[in-house]
Amino acid sequence: MTILNRFLLVAALSSGVCGFSMATPSRPDIVLIMVDDLGFSDLGSYGGEIETPILDRLAENGLRFREFYNTAKCAQSRASLLSGRYWPEVTFIGEEKNSLTVAEVLKAAGYTTLMSGKWHLQGEPVDQGFERYFGHLSGAVNFFTGVDTRGKMRWRLNADEFEVPETGFYATDAMTDYAIRFLDEMVEPDKPFFLYLAYNAPHYPLQAKQEDVEKYMGRYDEGWEPIRKARYANLIQLGLVDPDDPLPPRPDEVPAWETLDESTRAEHGLTMATFAGMVDCLDQNIGRLVDHLERMGRWENTLFIFLSDNGGCPFQRTREATRTEGYMPWDSRSFYTYDEGWAHVSNTPFRYFKQDQHEGGISTPLIVHWPVGIEQPGRLVHQPGHLVDIAPTLYSVAGAEYPQSDPGGQLGELRGLNLAPLFYGESSLGPRLLWQYFSKNRGLRYGDWKLSMLKEIGEWELYHIPSDRTETENLIHVYPEKARVLKELFHTLDADIQLGVTPINAVHGN
C-alpha cells in the first residue's frame, strides 16, 4: 500500500461520526455565508479592530477554527465549497458533468434550497439545485450600479435578468433583502431549508455607504505597521496564534509608512476606512438575517457557517479617474482598491496574499454556530479544515446521501472530511492531507508539515506548522527526506486530481 493510500485510509476512518456525549439534533436549517477577500484578522473575533459585534457574538457562542483553508482564489473556492471536491476536477454542467452542488444533494434530501449573492461559476444557480436565486454571475461589480468590471450587467432574479435600480441600491443590502424575502416566501414550517448567501464584499471596488466609511475615517492614519502589531497581539490573547509564532517582517514590496508623501498616505487611509466600512456593513446585514431567523422561530436549530474565499488581495487597481476627479468611495463613479500595504494587515500574522498557497492566501476565518448542535460552545478548533469538508459535513447533519451517479453520468468522489464530530465535542479528526494549487503556486498540508511554492521563485519550501504557523523558518534543507516524501505525495495526489479535469470545467474563464 502506498503512502498516499495508507494516509487516505486513516483519514476516511477518522471522518466517521461516533462516540458523541450528546444526542445528534434533528436535521437543522443551514445558512452558509461566504464573503469575498476577507483576511484572517479582519474580524473582531479574529483579532481585528473593525467592529463586527454580530459575528463576534456568534463566534463566542459557537466555534472558531484556527486552521481553516480555502483555495486562495474566488471562483476556485466556490467550486470546491459547493462540490466537496478540488476545484480543477469540478464540472457542474454539460456533458462532462461530474459533480453535484450542495443544493442539488440537499434538495433531493428534502431541503428548500435558496441562494443570494455572487455566483462566479458556469451556468446559473437555478439550473444547479437552487429553487430561488438573486444576485450576479460576475466576479466583481460596482456596489451601487451593479455593472461588473467588464462593463456588463449580469444580475438575475431566479432565471430572469434583474434591472438594478438607478438609486437606493447597495449590493450587500440587496443580497440580504432577497435572502430574507426568499425565507418568507419559501420556507415551510416542517421542512428544513438551505440558504447560501455569497456576499461580494469586501472585494474591490472598495465602495461603501458614506456613514459606514466616515465611522472609520482617521483610524488608519497611523499606517499599517501599528495596526498589524495590534492585531497580532490580539490574536495571541485570543489563542488564535501561539506566542512563539513570530510576526513576519513587513514585505519588501510594502514601503515604510513614513516614506510615503501626504497625499499617498491620505489615499491609503481612505481605502482602509472604506474596506472597514464594507466589513462593518456585512456584519450589520448578518445581524438583520439573524434577527429575522429568530423572529421566525428557526434560529435555535440553524447551523450557521461563515467563511471567506481567500485572503487579502494585494492588487493595486484604483482607477486614475477616481484620483484625478476626487471621487469618494460612496460615489458610484469611484473605483478604489487597497494593495499589499493593507493586504498584509488583513492577513496578519501570515505571509503573502490571495492567489498564494502560503498561509496568507489560504487561511481565513471559519465560524460555526448552532445553538442546539454544538457542545461546549466558545471553543477554538485546532483541527485543520478545508473548503472540501463543507459539503460532506452538511450531508452528514442533513441526513443526505451523496450519490455515485446522476442522470448526467458518473460523479467524482468527495475529497473532504465530515467535520460534524467537532461540533459534537470531538477535538481532533486526525492528521490531514490537503492539496493546494493555483497558477503554479502550490501547497500540500500533510499532518504537521506543509510544503509551499511561489511561482515567482519556483522552489519548494518546507514548514513545521505547529511550531511555525507563520512560515518564517524554511526547513527544506534541514529535513530533505521529509520534503521528498511530501513532494511525492503532492505529485501523486495532483495526478489523481488531474484525472478529473475536463476541457470545460466549473471555473472555465475565471
C-alpha positions, 0 to 999 in steps of 0.5 A: 500500500502506498503512502498516499493510500495508507494516509487516505485510509486513516483519514476516511476512518477518522471522518466517521461520526461516533462516540458523541456525549450528546444526542445528534439534533434533528436535521437543522436549517443551514445558512452558509455565508461566504464573503469575498477577500476577507483576511484572517484578522479582519474580524473582531473575533479574529483579532481585528479592530473593525467592529463586527459585534454580530459575528463576534457574538456568534463566534463566542457562542459557537466555534472558531477554527484556527486552521481553516483553508480555502483555495486562495482564489474566488471562483476556485473556492466556490467550486470546491465549497459547493462540490466537496471536491478540488476545484480543477476536477469540478464540472457542474454542467454539460456533458462532462458533468461530474459533480453535484452542488450542495443544493442539488444533494440537499434538495433531493434530501428534502431541503428548500434550497435558496441562494443570494449573492455572487455566483462566479461559476458556469451556468446559473444557480437555478439550473444547479439545485437552487429553487430561488436565486438573486444576485450576479454571475460576475466576479466583481461589480460596482456596489451601487450600479451593479455593472461588473468590471467588464462593463456588463450587467449580469444580475438575475432574479431566479432565471430572469435578468434583474434591472438594478435600480438607478438609486437606493441600491447597495449590493450587500443590502440587496443580497440580504433583502432577497435572502430574507424575502426568499425565507418568507416566501419559501420556507415551510414550517416542517421542512428544513431549508438551505440558504447560501448567501455569497456576499461580494464584499469586501472585494474591490471596488472598495465602495461603501455607504458614506456613514459606514466609511466616515465611522472609520475615517482617521483610524488608519492614519497611523499606517499599517505597521501599528495596526498589524502589531495590534492585531497580532497581539490580539490574536495571541490573547485570543489563542488564535496564534501561539506566542512563539509564532513570530510576526513576519517582517513587513514585505519588501514590496510594502514601503515604510509608512513614513516614506510615503508623501501626504497625499499617498498616505491620505489615499491609503487611509481612505481605502482602509476606512472604506474596506472597514466600512464594507466589513462593518456593513456585512456584519450589520446585514448578518445581524438583520438575517439573524434577527429575522431567523429568530423572529421566525422561530428557526434560529435555535436549530440553524447551523450557521457557517461563515467563511471567506474565499481567500485572503487579502488581495494585494492588487493595486487597481484604483482607477486614475479617474477616481484620483484625478476627479476626487471621487469618494468611495460612496460615489458610484463613479469611484473605483478604489482598491487597497494593495499589499500595504493593507493586504498584509494587515488583513492577513496578519500574522501570515505571509503573502496574499490571495492567489498564494498557497502560503498561509496568507492566501489560504487561511481565513476565518471559519465560524460555526454556530448552532445553538442546539448542535454544538457542545461546549460552545466558545471553543477554538478548533485546532483541527485543520479544515478545508473548503472540501469538508463543507459539503460532506459535513452538511450531508452528514447533519442533513441526513443526505446521501451523496450519490455515485451517479446522476442522470448526467453520468458518473460523479467524482468522489468527495475529497473532504472530511465530515467535520460534524464530530467537532461540533459534537465535542470531538477535538481532533479528526486526525492528521490531514492531507490537503492539496493546494494549487493555483497558477503554479503556486502550490501547497500540500498540508500533510499532518504537521508539515506543509510544503509551499511554492511561489511561482515567482521563485519556483522552489519548494519550501518546507514548514513545521506548522505547529511550531511555525504557523507563520512560515518564517523558518524554511526547513527544506534543507534541514529535513530533505527526506521529509520534503521528498516524501511530501513532494511525492505525495503532492505529485501523486495526489495532483495526478489523481486530481488531474484525472478529473479535469475536463476541457470545460470545467466549473471555473472555465474563464475565471 
